[in-house]
Amino acid sequence: MKDKLKTYYKRGTEELTKDNIRAHKLTQEFNNAGVEEFEKKEEIIRTLFGSVGGNPSIEHNFHCDLGYNIHVGENFYAGYNCTILDMAEVIVGDNCMIGPNVGIYTAGHAIEPKDRNKSGYAIPIKIGNNVWIGGSCTILPGVTIEDNSIIAAGSVVIQDVPSNVIMAGNPAKKLKDI
């Protein structure tokens, strides 16, 4: 099923370069905004992202590929040094918290080395409502994290996560039900 969701892209095309520069300019403006410039930061995020619910909060040093493929719900929070590689859509539900140093990566590359650096693929990521992703976690392409789940700090999520569980480790495995 996830292979059907996979999209392919070629690095360095005029359109992709233009979209990437747009995102980098906006993230640079966001990251250089003053600590108390809350309205300016929110305006930049609303311009950068595809859609944003009420009350978004993102800490300093945020990065993304395109921005417009990111969709976040109400009360979204992302800690310091969050990176979202959004070559495919990243959809985040309401009341989600993302700890510091988290990477959410829709992008991947060929296993074979020939032309690996010239193109790639991307698979959407979906994060449900009331999800907490602890610090220094990595969420890989195609993962769905269902509602109310917790990803413990330092985990690497390589497969779908059901609702109401705590996952931990590398690769992340179910610790217990909530």
C-alpha positions as a Markdown table, in Angstrom:
| # | Residue | x | y | z |
|---|---|---|---|---|
| 1 | Met | 0.0 | 0.0 | 0.0 |
| 2 | Lys | 2.8 | 2.5 | 0.9 |
| 3 | Asp | 4.4 | 1.9 | -2.5 |
| 4 | Lys | 1.2 | 3.3 | -4.1 |
| 5 | Leu | 1.7 | 6.5 | -2.0 |
| 6 | Lys | 5.3 | 6.9 | -3.1 |
| 7 | Thr | 6.0 | 9.8 | -5.3 |
| 8 | Tyr | 9.3 | 10.4 | -7.1 |
| 9 | Tyr | 11.2 | 13.6 | -7.6 |
| 10 | Lys | 14.3 | 14.7 | -9.4 |
| 11 | Arg | 16.7 | 17.0 | -7.5 |
| 12 | Gly | 17.7 | 20.3 | -9.0 |
| 13 | Thr | 14.8 | 20.9 | -11.3 |
| 14 | Glu | 13.8 | 24.6 | -11.7 |
| 15 | Glu | 10.5 | 24.2 | -10.0 |
| 16 | Leu | 11.8 | 22.2 | -7.0 |
| 17 | Thr | 14.7 | 24.6 | -6.6 |
| 18 | Lys | 12.3 | 27.6 | -6.6 |
| 19 | Asp | 10.0 | 26.0 | -4.1 |
| 20 | Asn | 13.0 | 25.0 | -1.9 |
| 21 | Ile | 14.4 | 28.6 | -2.0 |
| 22 | Arg | 11.0 | 29.9 | -1.0 |
| 23 | Ala | 10.9 | 27.6 | 2.0 |
| 24 | His | 14.5 | 28.4 | 3.0 |
| 25 | Lys | 13.9 | 32.1 | 2.9 |
| 26 | Leu | 10.7 | 31.8 | 5.1 |
| 27 | Thr | 12.4 | 29.5 | 7.6 |
| 28 | Gln | 15.4 | 31.9 | 7.7 |
| 29 | Glu | 13.0 | 34.8 | 8.4 |
| 30 | Phe | 11.2 | 32.7 | 11.1 |
| 31 | Asn | 14.5 | 31.6 | 12.8 |
| 32 | Asn | 15.8 | 35.2 | 12.7 |
| 33 | Ala | 12.7 | 36.7 | 14.2 |
| 34 | Gly | 13.0 | 38.2 | 17.7 |
| 35 | Val | 12.1 | 36.0 | 20.7 |
| 36 | Glu | 9.0 | 38.1 | 21.4 |
| 37 | Glu | 7.8 | 38.5 | 17.8 |
| 38 | Phe | 5.0 | 36.0 | 18.3 |
| 39 | Glu | 2.6 | 37.4 | 15.7 |
| 40 | Lys | 5.4 | 37.7 | 13.0 |
| 41 | Lys | 6.4 | 34.1 | 13.6 |
| 42 | Glu | 2.9 | 32.9 | 13.4 |
| 43 | Glu | 2.3 | 34.8 | 10.1 |
| 44 | Ile | 5.5 | 33.3 | 8.6 |
| 45 | Ile | 4.3 | 29.8 | 9.6 |
| 46 | Arg | 0.9 | 30.4 | 8.1 |
| 47 | Thr | 2.6 | 31.5 | 4.9 |
| 48 | Leu | 5.0 | 28.6 | 4.9 |
| 49 | Phe | 2.8 | 25.7 | 5.8 |
| 50 | Gly | -0.1 | 24.3 | 3.7 |
| 51 | Ser | -2.5 | 24.7 | 6.5 |
| 52 | Val | -2.3 | 25.7 | 10.2 |
| 53 | Gly | -4.9 | 25.4 | 13.0 |
| 54 | Gly | -5.2 | 27.8 | 15.9 |
| 55 | Asn | -2.5 | 28.4 | 18.4 |
| 56 | Pro | 0.6 | 27.1 | 16.7 |
| 57 | Ser | 3.9 | 27.3 | 18.5 |
| 58 | Ile | 7.3 | 26.4 | 17.0 |
| 59 | Glu | 10.6 | 27.0 | 18.7 |
| 60 | His | 13.8 | 28.4 | 17.1 |
| 61 | Asn | 15.8 | 26.6 | 14.5 |
| 62 | Phe | 13.0 | 25.0 | 12.4 |
| 63 | His | 13.7 | 23.6 | 9.0 |
| 64 | Cys | 11.8 | 22.1 | 6.1 |
| 65 | Asp | 12.1 | 21.3 | 2.4 |
| 66 | Leu | 9.0 | 22.9 | 0.9 |
| 67 | Gly | 6.7 | 23.9 | 3.7 |
| 68 | Tyr | 3.4 | 23.8 | 1.7 |
| 69 | Asn | 3.2 | 20.0 | 2.3 |
| 70 | Ile | 3.0 | 20.5 | 6.1 |
| 71 | His | -0.5 | 20.6 | 7.6 |
| 72 | Val | -0.9 | 21.0 | 11.4 |
| 73 | Gly | -4.0 | 21.1 | 13.5 |
| 74 | Glu | -5.0 | 23.1 | 16.6 |
| 75 | Asn | -2.5 | 23.7 | 19.4 |
| 76 | Phe | 0.5 | 22.3 | 17.4 |
| 77 | Tyr | 3.9 | 22.6 | 19.3 |
| 78 | Ala | 7.3 | 21.8 | 18.0 |
| 79 | Gly | 10.5 | 22.1 | 20.1 |
| 80 | Tyr | 13.9 | 23.5 | 19.2 |
| 81 | Asn | 15.7 | 22.1 | 16.1 |
| 82 | Cys | 12.7 | 20.5 | 14.5 |
| 83 | Thr | 13.3 | 19.3 | 10.9 |
| 84 | Ile | 10.4 | 18.2 | 8.6 |
| 85 | Leu | 11.5 | 17.0 | 5.2 |
| 86 | Asp | 8.2 | 17.4 | 3.4 |
| 87 | Met | 8.7 | 16.2 | -0.1 |
| 88 | Ala | 5.4 | 14.5 | 0.5 |
| 89 | Glu | 2.6 | 15.6 | 2.8 |
| 90 | Val | 3.0 | 15.6 | 6.6 |
| 91 | Ile | -0.4 | 15.8 | 8.3 |
| 92 | Val | -0.4 | 16.4 | 12.0 |
| 93 | Gly | -3.6 | 16.4 | 14.1 |
| 94 | Asp | -4.8 | 18.5 | 17.0 |
| 95 | Asn | -3.0 | 18.9 | 20.3 |
| 96 | Cys | 0.3 | 17.4 | 19.2 |
| 97 | Met | 3.6 | 18.0 | 20.9 |
| 98 | Ile | 6.9 | 17.4 | 19.2 |
| 99 | Gly | 10.0 | 17.5 | 21.4 |
| 100 | Pro | 13.4 | 19.1 | 20.6 |
| 101 | Asn | 15.7 | 17.7 | 17.9 |
| 102 | Val | 12.9 | 15.7 | 16.2 |
| 103 | Gly | 13.2 | 14.7 | 12.5 |
| 104 | Ile | 10.2 | 13.9 | 10.4 |
| 105 | Tyr | 11.3 | 12.6 | 7.1 |
| 106 | Thr | 9.1 | 11.8 | 4.1 |
| 107 | Ala | 12.0 | 11.6 | 1.8 |
| 108 | Gly | 14.1 | 8.6 | 0.8 |
| 109 | His | 16.6 | 7.6 | -1.8 |
| 110 | Ala | 17.4 | 4.6 | -3.9 |
| 111 | Ile | 19.4 | 1.7 | -2.4 |
| 112 | Glu | 21.5 | 1.3 | -5.5 |
| 113 | Pro | 24.3 | 3.9 | -5.6 |
| 114 | Lys | 23.9 | 4.8 | -9.3 |
| 115 | Asp | 22.3 | 8.3 | -9.5 |
| 116 | Arg | 21.2 | 8.1 | -5.8 |
| 117 | Asn | 22.1 | 11.7 | -5.4 |
| 118 | Lys | 20.1 | 12.9 | -8.4 |
| 119 | Ser | 16.6 | 11.8 | -7.4 |
| 120 | Gly | 14.5 | 10.5 | -4.6 |
| 121 | Tyr | 11.1 | 9.4 | -3.5 |
| 122 | Ala | 8.7 | 10.5 | -0.8 |
| 123 | Ile | 5.9 | 8.9 | 1.2 |
| 124 | Pro | 3.4 | 10.9 | 3.3 |
| 125 | Ile | 3.5 | 10.8 | 7.1 |
| 126 | Lys | 0.3 | 11.1 | 9.2 |
| 127 | Ile | 0.3 | 11.9 | 12.9 |
| 128 | Gly | -3.0 | 11.8 | 14.7 |
| 129 | Asn | -4.5 | 13.8 | 17.5 |
| 130 | Asn | -3.0 | 14.1 | 21.0 |
| 131 | Val | 0.3 | 12.6 | 20.0 |
| 132 | Trp | 3.5 | 13.3 | 21.9 |
| 133 | Ile | 6.8 | 12.7 | 20.2 |
| 134 | Gly | 9.7 | 12.9 | 22.6 |
| 135 | Gly | 13.0 | 14.6 | 22.0 |
| 136 | Ser | 15.5 | 13.3 | 19.4 |
| 137 | Cys | 13.0 | 11.0 | 17.7 |
| 138 | Thr | 13.1 | 10.2 | 14.0 |
| 139 | Ile | 9.9 | 9.5 | 12.1 |
| 140 | Leu | 10.6 | 7.8 | 8.7 |
| 141 | Pro | 8.7 | 7.9 | 5.4 |
| 142 | Gly | 5.2 | 6.4 | 5.2 |
| 143 | Val | 4.6 | 6.1 | 9.0 |
| 144 | Thr | 1.2 | 6.8 | 10.5 |
| 145 | Ile | 1.0 | 7.5 | 14.2 |
| 146 | Glu | -2.5 | 7.0 | 15.5 |
| 147 | Asp | -4.3 | 9.1 | 18.1 |
| 148 | Asn | -3.2 | 9.5 | 21.7 |
| 149 | Ser | 0.1 | 7.6 | 21.3 |
| 150 | Ile | 3.5 | 8.6 | 22.8 |
| 151 | Ile | 6.9 | 8.1 | 21.1 |
| 152 | Ala | 9.6 | 7.9 | 23.8 |
| 153 | Ala | 12.6 | 10.2 | 23.5 |
| 154 | Gly | 15.3 | 8.9 | 21.1 |
| 155 | Ser | 13.1 | 6.5 | 19.2 |
| 156 | Val | 13.3 | 5.7 | 15.5 |
| 157 | Val | 9.8 | 5.0 | 14.1 |
| 158 | Ile | 9.9 | 2.8 | 11.0 |
| 159 | Gln | 6.4 | 1.3 | 11.1 |
| 160 | Asp | 2.8 | 2.4 | 11.8 |
| 161 | Val | 1.9 | 3.1 | 15.4 |
| 162 | Pro | -1.6 | 2.2 | 16.7 |
| 163 | Ser | -3.7 | 4.4 | 19.0 |
| 164 | Asn | -3.1 | 4.6 | 22.7 |
| 165 | Val | 0.3 | 3.0 | 23.0 |
| 166 | Ile | 3.8 | 4.0 | 24.1 |
| 167 | Met | 6.5 | 3.2 | 21.7 |
| 168 | Ala | 10.3 | 3.3 | 22.4 |
| 169 | Gly | 13.6 | 2.2 | 20.9 |
| 170 | Asn | 15.4 | 1.8 | 17.7 |
| 171 | Pro | 13.5 | 0.5 | 15.9 |
| 172 | Ala | 10.5 | 1.7 | 18.0 |
| 173 | Lys | 8.5 | -1.1 | 19.6 |
| 174 | Lys | 5.4 | -1.1 | 21.8 |
| 175 | Leu | 6.2 | -0.7 | 25.5 |
| 176 | Lys | 2.6 | -0.7 | 26.7 |
| 177 | Asp | -0.9 | 0.4 | 26.2 |
| 178 | Ile | -2.1 | 3.7 | 27.5 |
